[in-house]
Amino acid sequence: MTGPRTAGPPRRRLVPKALTSERPRPERIRDLPGAWWLAVATVCFGAFMGQLDASIVTLTYGSLRTEFGAQLAAVEWVSLAYLITLVALLVPAGRLADAHGRKLFYLYGFVVFTVASAACGLAPSLGALIGCRILQAAGAAMMQANSVALVATSAPRGRMRTALGVQAAAQALGLALGPTVGGALVSTLGWRWVFGVNVPVGLVALVAGHYLLPRTRSRQHVTGFDWTGLALLALATTSGLLGVSAASGLPVPGWGIGGLFVLCAVSAWAFVERQRRAATPLLDLKLLRLRAVSSGLLGALSGYLVLFGPLVLVPVVLTGNGHSDLTAGAVLTALPAGFAAAATTADRLLPLTLTDRTRCMLGAAVCTVALVALLVVPLTPVGLAPLLALLGVGLGTFTPANNTLIMGAIPAASSGTGGGLVNMTRGLGTALGVALVALALHAAPAHGPLDGARWALVVLIAASALTLAAAWLGPRTKDGARHDHRPVRRGTPHRRGSSS
């Protein structure tokens, strides 16, 4: 017979609590009337940094091909490896953040991203650079899965579209500075500094996030994690994008390319079936049955395809015609500059009676007109700049309204998952923009009525038409300009956001 059990010494935590829990904002910051604007401004650091990195990297393609003796189809994996990892991890990162804290995941994402950026700048080979980009994407997923959610849950009811417009403008500013800064860095200091520029921005964002971001107010209980679903999602996205990339010049036989597309289709079907049957699915398919969510995600995917396609096309066209990287970057700046201008001024210039759906349709129509015009004007700096600016205006009108429709339809407790969905479709659209433009440039006939650039523009016009169709399919509301589309459930407070 054994005696009564005596309590042993308390078990030591393997990880200090300060590293695994969210710290509140200082009271003097929390109680400021405009505290929510400080939170939005802090999230804009991540929005700026992510898009700066996405747009600046395309300017390194020429230098990377020269230094490592690689083809365009191999060098584009500096972008595609990043985007594939990002697409695969955004939804799980958002789901885990909903359970454990969005502020916590956002700040740790900055740590990973900043360290990986420094490693990219020191990479000794193309393979090492691609590996560092994968690590960088893991950090970006932790940031981006929570950026839209942090904005949507921090902004007061009725100000969400304005807040999301500011965040979109920060993304556009990153895109706008990327080509110019990238062209200048590549032309003077070299391609390695393209990645090093992320480090000081990341350090500033970490300090700001620690003091200005609120703790997570509503959390979602998660009892397990769908690793099988994650593997199937990663397999579907990787095989599909690898198939497009292989068709654009990688030394892969035709049967191999066909096999990659079959694998993509099968794994995508298996992922959906898995989500229907899993006890703790990676993605709640009920969200996709909401009309605002499904049509909005389709619009986000095609819209970002339209946004990022020119970021690959324009440098290739202009440098191929003898212009410098600096000139190509300066011309390309017109696209995100137009995006930023529209995203920040649309609420003041457009009638308040316009619904978000109408704003989406208007923006998508402007995009389509701009791309069709690019088919008939000379692809020179003078001809490209104004039409790229017009294209940016259309996308800047479309994107905040589209994001408002999506996030307004998603319950607050699932904001991280919803934000992950938005950013996953953005990442997939970005990857398709890079891959499909590279495919069009490779597959076009050497001589004919349309050269490679024209074929790429046809692809972008089709994507823009899909964006317009998605906007047309969106929910019809009478007060979209003043209502954030979020249903208020009984027993839940009307005020949104975080308490500390």
RACORMO-V520703 format. One record per residue. N is the residue number from 0. PHI is phi in whole degrees, 0 to 359 (* if undefined). OMEGA is omega in degrees with one decimal (999 if undefined). D_LAST is the distance of its C-alpha to the last C-alpha in Angstrom with 2 decimals. Layout:
n=N phi=PHI omega=OMEGA d_last=D_LAST
n=N phi=PHI omega=OMEGA d_last=D_LAST
This chain:
n=0 phi=* omega=-177.7 d_last=52.80
n=1 phi=259 omega=-179.8 d_last=49.65
n=2 phi=284 omega=180.0 d_last=47.92
n=3 phi=296 omega=-179.5 d_last=44.44
n=4 phi=289 omega=175.1 d_last=41.64
n=5 phi=256 omega=-178.9 d_last=39.97
n=6 phi=291 omega=178.4 d_last=36.37
n=7 phi=279 omega=178.6 d_last=36.25
n=8 phi=295 omega=-179.8 d_last=33.98
n=9 phi=300 omega=-179.3 d_last=30.36
n=10 phi=288 omega=178.8 d_last=29.97
n=11 phi=282 omega=175.4 d_last=28.38
n=12 phi=287 omega=178.4 d_last=25.55
n=13 phi=293 omega=179.5 d_last=26.95
n=14 phi=238 omega=179.3 d_last=23.69
n=15 phi=305 omega=-177.9 d_last=21.42
n=16 phi=300 omega=-178.8 d_last=18.18
n=17 phi=298 omega=-179.3 d_last=16.35
n=18 phi=268 omega=-176.2 d_last=17.80
n=19 phi=239 omega=179.4 d_last=16.90
n=20 phi=230 omega=-179.5 d_last=13.31
n=21 phi=277 omega=177.4 d_last=10.02
n=22 phi=266 omega=179.6 d_last=8.72
n=23 phi=288 omega=172.0 d_last=5.28
n=24 phi=291 omega=171.4 d_last=5.81
n=25 phi=302 omega=-175.9 d_last=8.28
n=26 phi=302 omega=-177.8 d_last=8.01
n=27 phi=294 omega=176.1 d_last=10.87
n=28 phi=276 omega=-177.8 d_last=9.36
n=29 phi=300 omega=-174.2 d_last=6.22
n=30 phi=272 omega=177.3 d_last=9.04
n=31 phi=293 omega=178.9 d_last=11.55
n=32 phi=302 omega=-178.9 d_last=13.31
n=33 phi=258 omega=-177.5 d_last=13.50
n=34 phi=299 omega=-178.8 d_last=10.06
n=35 phi=292 omega=176.8 d_last=10.62
n=36 phi=292 omega=176.5 d_last=13.96
n=37 phi=296 omega=177.6 d_last=12.78
n=38 phi=295 omega=179.3 d_last=11.06
n=39 phi=298 omega=179.9 d_last=14.36
n=40 phi=298 omega=178.8 d_last=16.42
n=41 phi=293 omega=177.7 d_last=15.09
n=42 phi=297 omega=179.6 d_last=15.96
n=43 phi=296 omega=173.6 d_last=19.26
n=44 phi=302 omega=-179.8 d_last=20.15
n=45 phi=293 omega=178.4 d_last=20.53
n=46 phi=299 omega=179.0 d_last=22.29
n=47 phi=297 omega=-175.0 d_last=24.57
n=48 phi=295 omega=-178.8 d_last=25.32
n=49 phi=297 omega=-178.1 d_last=26.17
n=50 phi=283 omega=173.3 d_last=28.52
n=51 phi=301 omega=-179.2 d_last=30.03
n=52 phi=295 omega=-177.7 d_last=30.99
n=53 phi=295 omega=-175.9 d_last=32.35
n=54 phi=275 omega=-175.3 d_last=34.54
n=55 phi=287 omega=-175.0 d_last=35.63
n=56 phi=292 omega=-178.1 d_last=37.07
n=57 phi=297 omega=179.4 d_last=39.70
n=58 phi=284 omega=-179.7 d_last=41.33
n=59 phi=269 omega=-172.8 d_last=42.12
n=60 phi=305 omega=-178.6 d_last=44.31
n=61 phi=298 omega=-179.9 d_last=47.52
n=62 phi=293 omega=179.3 d_last=46.97
n=63 phi=293 omega=177.5 d_last=45.97
n=64 phi=298 omega=-179.7 d_last=49.10
n=65 phi=289 omega=-175.0 d_last=51.23
n=66 phi=291 omega=-175.4 d_last=49.80
n=67 phi=257 omega=178.6 d_last=49.70
n=68 phi=59 omega=-174.6 d_last=52.64
n=69 phi=246 omega=176.0 d_last=50.71
n=70 phi=279 omega=178.9 d_last=51.06
n=71 phi=301 omega=-178.9 d_last=48.48
n=72 phi=297 omega=176.7 d_last=47.87
n=73 phi=277 omega=-177.6 d_last=46.89
n=74 phi=294 omega=-178.5 d_last=44.85
n=75 phi=296 omega=177.6 d_last=42.75
n=76 phi=286 omega=169.1 d_last=41.30
n=77 phi=297 omega=174.4 d_last=39.25
n=78 phi=275 omega=-172.7 d_last=37.28
n=79 phi=292 omega=178.0 d_last=38.00
n=80 phi=299 omega=176.8 d_last=37.05
n=81 phi=297 omega=-174.8 d_last=33.62
n=82 phi=290 omega=178.6 d_last=33.28
n=83 phi=297 omega=178.7 d_last=34.66
n=84 phi=298 omega=179.8 d_last=32.23
n=85 phi=299 omega=-179.2 d_last=29.32
n=86 phi=299 omega=-177.2 d_last=30.54
n=87 phi=291 omega=-171.8 d_last=31.04
n=88 phi=260 omega=-174.0 d_last=27.64
n=89 phi=297 omega=-178.3 d_last=25.26
n=90 phi=294 omega=177.0 d_last=25.25
n=91 phi=298 omega=177.7 d_last=25.03
n=92 phi=296 omega=177.7 d_last=22.25
n=93 phi=295 omega=179.9 d_last=20.26
n=94 phi=294 omega=178.8 d_last=21.19
n=95 phi=294 omega=178.6 d_last=20.18
n=96 phi=293 omega=175.5 d_last=16.80
n=97 phi=301 omega=-177.4 d_last=16.28
n=98 phi=271 omega=-169.7 d_last=17.06
n=99 phi=249 omega=176.6 d_last=15.62
n=100 phi=125 omega=-177.2 d_last=12.58
n=101 phi=285 omega=177.3 d_last=12.87
n=102 phi=297 omega=-178.8 d_last=11.16
n=103 phi=300 omega=-178.8 d_last=13.52
n=104 phi=293 omega=-179.3 d_last=16.49
n=105 phi=297 omega=-178.0 d_last=15.97
n=106 phi=291 omega=177.1 d_last=16.12
n=107 phi=294 omega=175.4 d_last=19.00
n=108 phi=299 omega=177.3 d_last=20.69
n=109 phi=297 omega=179.5 d_last=20.87
n=110 phi=299 omega=-178.5 d_last=22.45
n=111 phi=297 omega=-177.6 d_last=25.05
n=112 phi=298 omega=-176.4 d_last=25.79
n=113 phi=291 omega=178.4 d_last=26.37
n=114 phi=296 omega=-179.6 d_last=28.61
n=115 phi=294 omega=177.8 d_last=30.52
n=116 phi=297 omega=177.5 d_last=31.07
n=117 phi=297 omega=179.0 d_last=32.75
n=118 phi=294 omega=177.1 d_last=34.85
n=119 phi=301 omega=-179.3 d_last=35.96
n=120 phi=293 omega=-179.5 d_last=37.30
n=121 phi=255 omega=-173.9 d_last=39.40
n=122 phi=299 omega=-177.6 d_last=40.72
n=123 phi=273 omega=-176.9 d_last=44.50
n=124 phi=210 omega=179.2 d_last=45.41
n=125 phi=296 omega=178.7 d_last=44.44
n=126 phi=297 omega=178.1 d_last=43.69
n=127 phi=295 omega=178.2 d_last=41.40
n=128 phi=297 omega=178.7 d_last=39.59
n=129 phi=297 omega=177.6 d_last=39.08
n=130 phi=297 omega=177.5 d_last=37.77
n=131 phi=294 omega=177.8 d_last=35.22
n=132 phi=293 omega=176.7 d_last=34.18
n=133 phi=295 omega=176.5 d_last=33.49
n=134 phi=296 omega=178.0 d_last=31.11
n=135 phi=300 omega=179.9 d_last=29.52
n=136 phi=294 omega=177.4 d_last=29.06
n=137 phi=298 omega=175.7 d_last=27.27
n=138 phi=294 omega=179.0 d_last=24.58
n=139 phi=296 omega=178.5 d_last=24.60
n=140 phi=297 omega=179.0 d_last=24.17
n=141 phi=294 omega=176.6 d_last=20.93
n=142 phi=286 omega=-169.9 d_last=19.65
n=143 phi=289 omega=177.8 d_last=21.27
n=144 phi=296 omega=-175.6 d_last=20.54
n=145 phi=251 omega=-175.7 d_last=16.82
n=146 phi=295 omega=179.9 d_last=17.26
n=147 phi=296 omega=-179.8 d_last=18.22
n=148 phi=295 omega=179.7 d_last=15.67
n=149 phi=295 omega=176.8 d_last=12.71
n=150 phi=293 omega=-175.1 d_last=14.45
n=151 phi=295 omega=-178.5 d_last=15.35
n=152 phi=270 omega=177.4 d_last=12.02
n=153 phi=268 omega=-176.0 d_last=10.30
n=154 phi=287 omega=175.6 d_last=13.40
n=155 phi=296 omega=177.4 d_last=14.30
n=156 phi=300 omega=-179.2 d_last=17.23
n=157 phi=94 omega=179.3 d_last=20.38
n=158 phi=248 omega=-173.2 d_last=19.09
n=159 phi=293 omega=-179.0 d_last=18.79
n=160 phi=296 omega=176.7 d_last=22.30
n=161 phi=299 omega=-179.5 d_last=21.81
n=162 phi=295 omega=178.5 d_last=18.75
n=163 phi=292 omega=175.4 d_last=20.73
n=164 phi=294 omega=177.0 d_last=23.69
n=165 phi=295 omega=178.2 d_last=22.03
n=166 phi=297 omega=177.7 d_last=21.11
n=167 phi=297 omega=178.0 d_last=24.71
n=168 phi=294 omega=176.4 d_last=25.99
n=169 phi=296 omega=175.0 d_last=24.33
n=170 phi=298 omega=-179.1 d_last=26.07
n=171 phi=295 omega=177.3 d_last=29.22
n=172 phi=297 omega=175.7 d_last=29.01
n=173 phi=298 omega=177.0 d_last=28.95
n=174 phi=295 omega=-177.3 d_last=31.91
n=175 phi=293 omega=-179.4 d_last=33.64
n=176 phi=285 omega=-176.7 d_last=33.48
n=177 phi=306 omega=-179.0 d_last=34.28
n=178 phi=299 omega=-178.7 d_last=37.96
n=179 phi=292 omega=179.3 d_last=38.70
n=180 phi=296 omega=179.3 d_last=36.99
n=181 phi=298 omega=179.1 d_last=38.37
n=182 phi=299 omega=179.8 d_last=41.84
n=183 phi=293 omega=-178.4 d_last=41.84
n=184 phi=294 omega=-178.9 d_last=40.61
n=185 phi=296 omega=-176.9 d_last=43.06
n=186 phi=286 omega=-174.9 d_last=45.89
n=187 phi=247 omega=-173.8 d_last=45.36
n=188 phi=270 omega=-178.8 d_last=43.42
n=189 phi=108 omega=-172.1 d_last=43.70
n=190 phi=294 omega=-176.5 d_last=41.59
n=191 phi=296 omega=180.0 d_last=39.74
n=192 phi=287 omega=174.6 d_last=37.77
n=193 phi=298 omega=178.5 d_last=36.42
n=194 phi=272 omega=-179.4 d_last=34.14
n=195 phi=295 omega=-178.5 d_last=33.65
n=196 phi=294 omega=178.9 d_last=32.01
n=197 phi=289 omega=-170.4 d_last=28.84
n=198 phi=295 omega=180.0 d_last=28.30
n=199 phi=296 omega=177.6 d_last=27.25
n=200 phi=297 omega=179.9 d_last=24.95
n=201 phi=297 omega=-179.9 d_last=23.24
n=202 phi=294 omega=177.6 d_last=22.81
n=203 phi=296 omega=-178.0 d_last=21.23
n=204 phi=295 omega=178.8 d_last=18.80
n=205 phi=298 omega=-179.9 d_last=17.74
n=206 phi=296 omega=-179.8 d_last=16.91
n=207 phi=297 omega=-179.2 d_last=15.06
n=208 phi=297 omega=-179.4 d_last=13.02
n=209 phi=300 omega=-173.9 d_last=12.07
n=210 phi=264 omega=-169.6 d_last=10.67
n=211 phi=250 omega=-178.8 d_last=9.67
n=212 phi=276 omega=178.3 d_last=8.41
n=213 phi=281 omega=172.6 d_last=5.04
n=214 phi=290 omega=179.3 d_last=5.52
n=215 phi=287 omega=-176.5 d_last=8.12
n=216 phi=272 omega=179.8 d_last=7.97
n=217 phi=242 omega=-177.9 d_last=11.78
n=218 phi=241 omega=-179.7 d_last=14.12
n=219 phi=251 omega=-178.8 d_last=17.87
n=220 phi=287 omega=179.4 d_last=20.17
n=221 phi=238 omega=-177.4 d_last=22.60
n=222 phi=261 omega=-179.5 d_last=25.66
n=223 phi=200 omega=-179.9 d_last=27.63
n=224 phi=224 omega=-175.8 d_last=28.09
n=225 phi=273 omega=179.6 d_last=30.91
n=226 phi=294 omega=178.3 d_last=32.55
n=227 phi=296 omega=177.6 d_last=35.69
n=228 phi=298 omega=178.3 d_last=33.92
n=229 phi=298 omega=180.0 d_last=32.35
n=230 phi=297 omega=180.0 d_last=35.87
n=231 phi=292 omega=178.1 d_last=37.43
n=232 phi=296 omega=178.8 d_last=34.93
n=233 phi=296 omega=179.9 d_last=35.49
n=234 phi=295 omega=-179.1 d_last=39.24
n=235 phi=296 omega=-177.5 d_last=39.38
n=236 phi=291 omega=-177.8 d_last=37.59
n=237 phi=294 omega=-177.4 d_last=39.41
n=238 phi=294 omega=179.4 d_last=42.85
n=239 phi=294 omega=-179.6 d_last=42.54
n=240 phi=289 omega=175.8 d_last=41.51
n=241 phi=295 omega=177.7 d_last=44.02
n=242 phi=296 omega=177.9 d_last=46.68
n=243 phi=296 omega=-179.7 d_last=46.03
n=244 phi=295 omega=179.2 d_last=45.97
n=245 phi=298 omega=179.4 d_last=49.17
n=246 phi=292 omega=-178.1 d_last=50.90
n=247 phi=265 omega=172.1 d_last=50.11
n=248 phi=139 omega=177.6 d_last=52.16
n=249 phi=290 omega=-178.3 d_last=51.29
n=250 phi=285 omega=-180.0 d_last=54.47
n=251 phi=237 omega=-179.8 d_last=53.89
n=252 phi=295 omega=-177.6 d_last=56.76
n=253 phi=302 omega=-179.4 d_last=56.57
n=254 phi=294 omega=178.1 d_last=56.45
n=255 phi=292 omega=178.2 d_last=53.47
n=256 phi=296 omega=177.6 d_last=51.56
n=257 phi=299 omega=178.4 d_last=52.47
n=258 phi=297 omega=178.6 d_last=51.36
n=259 phi=295 omega=179.1 d_last=47.91
n=260 phi=291 omega=176.1 d_last=47.46
n=261 phi=296 omega=178.4 d_last=48.72
n=262 phi=299 omega=177.7 d_last=46.33
n=263 phi=298 omega=-178.5 d_last=43.45
n=264 phi=296 omega=-178.1 d_last=44.52
n=265 phi=294 omega=-177.9 d_last=45.11
n=266 phi=291 omega=176.5 d_last=41.83
n=267 phi=294 omega=176.9 d_last=39.88
n=268 phi=297 omega=-180.0 d_last=41.75
n=269 phi=296 omega=178.6 d_last=41.10
n=270 phi=297 omega=179.7 d_last=37.35
n=271 phi=298 omega=178.6 d_last=37.25
n=272 phi=298 omega=179.1 d_last=39.41
n=273 phi=297 omega=-179.3 d_last=37.26
n=274 phi=293 omega=178.0 d_last=34.11
n=275 phi=288 omega=-172.5 d_last=36.10
n=276 phi=254 omega=-174.7 d_last=37.13
n=277 phi=291 omega=178.1 d_last=34.40
n=278 phi=294 omega=177.3 d_last=32.57
n=279 phi=234 omega=-174.4 d_last=29.27
n=280 phi=295 omega=175.4 d_last=29.97
n=281 phi=294 omega=-178.0 d_last=28.38
n=282 phi=228 omega=176.1 d_last=28.33
n=283 phi=284 omega=-176.5 d_last=28.26
n=284 phi=295 omega=177.1 d_last=31.35
n=285 phi=298 omega=178.5 d_last=30.46
n=286 phi=298 omega=-177.2 d_last=28.05
n=287 phi=286 omega=177.5 d_last=31.11
n=288 phi=280 omega=175.5 d_last=33.05
n=289 phi=286 omega=-173.7 d_last=30.87
n=290 phi=300 omega=-179.9 d_last=32.95
n=291 phi=297 omega=-177.8 d_last=30.17
n=292 phi=285 omega=-175.8 d_last=28.93
n=293 phi=295 omega=179.6 d_last=32.42
n=294 phi=291 omega=179.6 d_last=33.86
n=295 phi=294 omega=178.7 d_last=30.76
n=296 phi=293 omega=175.4 d_last=30.78
n=297 phi=298 omega=177.6 d_last=34.49
n=298 phi=295 omega=178.8 d_last=33.97
n=299 phi=296 omega=179.9 d_last=31.30
n=300 phi=297 omega=-177.6 d_last=33.74
n=301 phi=291 omega=179.1 d_last=36.73
n=302 phi=294 omega=179.4 d_last=34.86
n=303 phi=284 omega=170.9 d_last=33.74
n=304 phi=297 omega=178.4 d_last=37.25
n=305 phi=295 omega=-178.1 d_last=38.54
n=306 phi=291 omega=-172.4 d_last=36.10
n=307 phi=268 omega=176.8 d_last=36.89
n=308 phi=304 omega=178.6 d_last=40.57
n=309 phi=296 omega=179.9 d_last=41.63
n=310 phi=294 omega=173.7 d_last=39.72
n=311 phi=268 omega=-173.0 d_last=42.34
n=312 phi=294 omega=-172.8 d_last=45.24
n=313 phi=297 omega=177.6 d_last=45.33
n=314 phi=300 omega=179.8 d_last=45.51
n=315 phi=296 omega=-178.4 d_last=48.19
n=316 phi=293 omega=-174.7 d_last=50.24
n=317 phi=288 omega=178.6 d_last=50.10
n=318 phi=293 omega=176.3 d_last=50.67
n=319 phi=293 omega=177.6 d_last=53.41
n=320 phi=264 omega=174.0 d_last=55.10
n=321 phi=97 omega=178.2 d_last=55.11
n=322 phi=279 omega=-177.9 d_last=52.01
n=323 phi=280 omega=175.1 d_last=49.80
n=324 phi=299 omega=-179.9 d_last=46.31
n=325 phi=295 omega=177.3 d_last=45.10
n=326 phi=295 omega=179.2 d_last=46.75
n=327 phi=299 omega=179.0 d_last=45.31
n=328 phi=295 omega=-180.0 d_last=41.79
n=329 phi=296 omega=178.2 d_last=42.27
n=330 phi=295 omega=-176.9 d_last=43.60
n=331 phi=294 omega=179.4 d_last=40.86
n=332 phi=300 omega=-179.0 d_last=38.23
n=333 phi=300 omega=-177.9 d_last=39.35
n=334 phi=294 omega=179.2 d_last=37.75
n=335 phi=291 omega=175.9 d_last=34.07
n=336 phi=295 omega=174.9 d_last=34.63
n=337 phi=297 omega=177.1 d_last=35.68
n=338 phi=300 omega=-177.8 d_last=32.68
n=339 phi=297 omega=-178.9 d_last=30.25
n=340 phi=299 omega=-178.7 d_last=32.22
n=341 phi=290 omega=-177.1 d_last=32.19
n=342 phi=297 omega=-176.9 d_last=28.54
n=343 phi=266 omega=-175.5 d_last=27.45
n=344 phi=246 omega=-175.4 d_last=30.22
n=345 phi=302 omega=-178.8 d_last=31.02
n=346 phi=296 omega=-179.1 d_last=28.86
n=347 phi=274 omega=-174.5 d_last=30.77
n=348 phi=266 omega=-178.4 d_last=34.18
n=349 phi=272 omega=179.0 d_last=34.40
n=350 phi=300 omega=179.8 d_last=34.96
n=351 phi=295 omega=-178.4 d_last=31.96
n=352 phi=284 omega=179.8 d_last=34.18
n=353 phi=289 omega=176.4 d_last=34.22
n=354 phi=284 omega=177.5 d_last=32.39
n=355 phi=298 omega=178.2 d_last=30.42
n=356 phi=297 omega=179.2 d_last=33.41
n=357 phi=296 omega=177.1 d_last=35.80
n=358 phi=298 omega=177.5 d_last=33.78
n=359 phi=299 omega=-179.3 d_last=33.90
n=360 phi=296 omega=179.2 d_last=37.65
n=361 phi=297 omega=179.5 d_last=38.24
n=362 phi=298 omega=-179.8 d_last=36.49
n=363 phi=295 omega=178.4 d_last=38.32
n=364 phi=295 omega=177.8 d_last=41.62
n=365 phi=297 omega=177.3 d_last=41.24
n=366 phi=301 omega=-177.6 d_last=40.61
n=367 phi=296 omega=178.5 d_last=43.76
n=368 phi=298 omega=-178.7 d_last=45.86
n=369 phi=297 omega=-178.5 d_last=44.81
n=370 phi=290 omega=176.7 d_last=45.65
n=371 phi=297 omega=178.3 d_last=48.98
n=372 phi=296 omega=178.5 d_last=49.85
n=373 phi=295 omega=177.8 d_last=49.25
n=374 phi=290 omega=-172.1 d_last=52.04
n=375 phi=247 omega=179.7 d_last=54.59
n=376 phi=263 omega=176.1 d_last=53.69
n=377 phi=296 omega=-179.4 d_last=54.65
n=378 phi=276 omega=178.1 d_last=51.92
n=379 phi=243 omega=178.6 d_last=52.09
n=380 phi=307 omega=-178.9 d_last=49.41
n=381 phi=293 omega=-179.2 d_last=50.63
n=382 phi=282 omega=-175.2 d_last=50.62
n=383 phi=282 omega=-169.1 d_last=47.33
n=384 phi=304 omega=-177.2 d_last=44.95
n=385 phi=294 omega=-179.6 d_last=44.97
n=386 phi=286 omega=173.7 d_last=44.81
n=387 phi=295 omega=176.8 d_last=41.94
n=388 phi=297 omega=178.2 d_last=40.08
n=389 phi=296 omega=176.4 d_last=40.93
n=390 phi=301 omega=177.6 d_last=39.74
n=391 phi=297 omega=177.7 d_last=36.38
n=392 phi=299 omega=177.8 d_last=36.15
n=393 phi=299 omega=-179.6 d_last=36.75
n=394 phi=291 omega=178.4 d_last=34.12
n=395 phi=290 omega=174.0 d_last=31.56
n=396 phi=282 omega=-175.6 d_last=32.29
n=397 phi=287 omega=-166.1 d_last=32.18
n=398 phi=295 omega=-179.7 d_last=29.11
n=399 phi=299 omega=179.4 d_last=26.14
n=400 phi=295 omega=179.1 d_last=27.84
n=401 phi=295 omega=178.4 d_last=28.54
n=402 phi=295 omega=178.1 d_last=24.99
n=403 phi=295 omega=177.7 d_last=23.82
n=404 phi=299 omega=-178.4 d_last=26.45
n=405 phi=293 omega=-174.4 d_last=25.40
n=406 phi=290 omega=177.3 d_last=21.62
n=407 phi=290 omega=-178.6 d_last=22.24
n=408 phi=266 omega=-174.8 d_last=24.45
n=409 phi=261 omega=178.2 d_last=22.23
n=410 phi=303 omega=-175.7 d_last=20.03
n=411 phi=301 omega=-178.1 d_last=16.25
n=412 phi=294 omega=179.3 d_last=16.39
n=413 phi=253 omega=-176.3 d_last=18.94
n=414 phi=298 omega=178.8 d_last=17.33
n=415 phi=296 omega=177.0 d_last=17.69
n=416 phi=297 omega=178.2 d_last=21.28
n=417 phi=296 omega=176.6 d_last=21.94
n=418 phi=297 omega=175.8 d_last=20.73
n=419 phi=297 omega=177.3 d_last=22.92
n=420 phi=297 omega=179.7 d_last=25.79
n=421 phi=301 omega=-176.8 d_last=25.54
n=422 phi=287 omega=175.6 d_last=25.57
n=423 phi=294 omega=179.4 d_last=28.24
n=424 phi=292 omega=173.6 d_last=30.53
n=425 phi=300 omega=-179.0 d_last=29.89
n=426 phi=297 omega=178.4 d_last=30.86
n=427 phi=294 omega=176.9 d_last=33.86
n=428 phi=296 omega=177.0 d_last=34.92
n=429 phi=299 omega=-180.0 d_last=34.65
n=430 phi=298 omega=178.5 d_last=36.74
n=431 phi=293 omega=176.6 d_last=39.27
n=432 phi=299 omega=177.7 d_last=39.52
n=433 phi=294 omega=-172.9 d_last=40.45
n=434 phi=289 omega=-176.5 d_last=42.75
n=435 phi=289 omega=176.1 d_last=44.54
n=436 phi=293 omega=176.4 d_last=45.31
n=437 phi=298 omega=178.1 d_last=46.69
n=438 phi=296 omega=179.6 d_last=48.71
n=439 phi=297 omega=179.1 d_last=50.11
n=440 phi=295 omega=-178.4 d_last=51.11
n=441 phi=280 omega=-171.1 d_last=52.85
n=442 phi=274 omega=-176.2 d_last=54.52
n=443 phi=293 omega=176.7 d_last=55.88
n=444 phi=295 omega=-178.5 d_last=59.65
n=445 phi=296 omega=179.2 d_last=60.81
n=446 phi=225 omega=-179.7 d_last=62.80
n=447 phi=165 omega=-177.3 d_last=62.42
n=448 phi=296 omega=178.3 d_last=61.13
n=449 phi=231 omega=174.6 d_last=57.53
n=450 phi=275 omega=-176.0 d_last=56.54
n=451 phi=302 omega=-179.5 d_last=53.47
n=452 phi=295 omega=180.0 d_last=51.20
n=453 phi=293 omega=177.3 d_last=52.47
n=454 phi=297 omega=177.6 d_last=51.90
n=455 phi=298 omega=178.1 d_last=48.31
n=456 phi=294 omega=176.2 d_last=47.89
n=457 phi=299 omega=177.2 d_last=49.33
n=458 phi=300 omega=-178.8 d_last=46.65
n=459 phi=292 omega=176.7 d_last=43.91
n=460 phi=295 omega=177.6 d_last=45.55
n=461 phi=298 omega=178.3 d_last=45.56
n=462 phi=294 omega=178.4 d_last=41.84
n=463 phi=295 omega=176.2 d_last=41.20
n=464 phi=296 omega=177.0 d_last=43.31
n=465 phi=294 omega=176.0 d_last=41.21
n=466 phi=298 omega=178.7 d_last=38.05
n=467 phi=296 omega=178.7 d_last=39.85
n=468 phi=296 omega=178.9 d_last=40.90
n=469 phi=297 omega=177.8 d_last=37.36
n=470 phi=295 omega=178.5 d_last=36.23
n=471 phi=297 omega=-179.5 d_last=39.22
n=472 phi=280 omega=-177.4 d_last=38.27
n=473 phi=294 omega=-177.6 d_last=34.71
n=474 phi=293 omega=179.4 d_last=33.75
n=475 phi=265 omega=179.1 d_last=35.47
n=476 phi=233 omega=-178.6 d_last=33.26
n=477 phi=268 omega=-174.0 d_last=34.21
n=478 phi=235 omega=-176.3 d_last=30.91
n=479 phi=298 omega=-178.7 d_last=29.34
n=480 phi=284 omega=-174.8 d_last=28.71
n=481 phi=234 omega=-175.3 d_last=26.38
n=482 phi=231 omega=-175.0 d_last=24.96
n=483 phi=272 omega=171.5 d_last=22.59
n=484 phi=67 omega=-179.8 d_last=24.78
n=485 phi=269 omega=177.4 d_last=22.13
n=486 phi=292 omega=178.3 d_last=23.72
n=487 phi=265 omega=-178.0 d_last=21.87
n=488 phi=266 omega=-179.5 d_last=22.63
n=489 phi=299 omega=175.9 d_last=23.33
n=490 phi=87 omega=178.7 d_last=20.83
n=491 phi=256 omega=-179.8 d_last=17.77
n=492 phi=296 omega=-178.7 d_last=15.62
n=493 phi=287 omega=-179.4 d_last=16.77
n=494 phi=285 omega=179.0 d_last=13.46
n=495 phi=255 omega=173.8 d_last=12.20
n=496 phi=107 omega=-175.5 d_last=9.19
n=497 phi=249 omega=-173.8 d_last=5.74
n=498 phi=273 omega=-176.6 d_last=3.77
n=499 phi=209 omega=999 d_last=0.00
